[in-house]
Amino acid sequence: MSWQLIREMSPEHFAQAIRVLGLKPAQAARYLGMSDRQMRRLIRGERQIGTPIVLLLNCMITHRTRPMVPRKEKRPRDLAA
C-alpha cells in the first residue's frame, strides 16, 4: 500500500514513526511546529493525529528522508538587568 493512501495513525504508530526518523519527542515537536505539550497529547492518544502529519511522516519514512530539526530557541535575556 502506498504511503499516500494512509490517512490515519494510532498513537503507537505515531511514536514509532518518530523513533524511526531518529527523533526524540521534543525534536519532533519543533520539526512539526507544535509545543511539547501538544506532542505529548498526540503520543498519549488524547488528540487525533492530523492527516498532514501522517502523510509527512509516512513520506519521510518511505523516502528515507532525515528531518532538519530547527535548534531550540533561547529565551531572550531580560534587558532591564
Sequence and secondary structure as in RCSB ss.txt:
>XXXX:A:sequence
MSWQLIREMSPEHFAQAIRVLGLKPAQAARYLGMSDRQMRRLIRGERQIGTPIVLLLNCMITHRTRPMVPRKEKR
PRDLAA
>XXXX:A:secstr
  GGG     HHHHHHHHHHTT  HHHHHHHHT  HHHHHHHHHTSS   HHHHHHHHHHHHTT           
   TT 
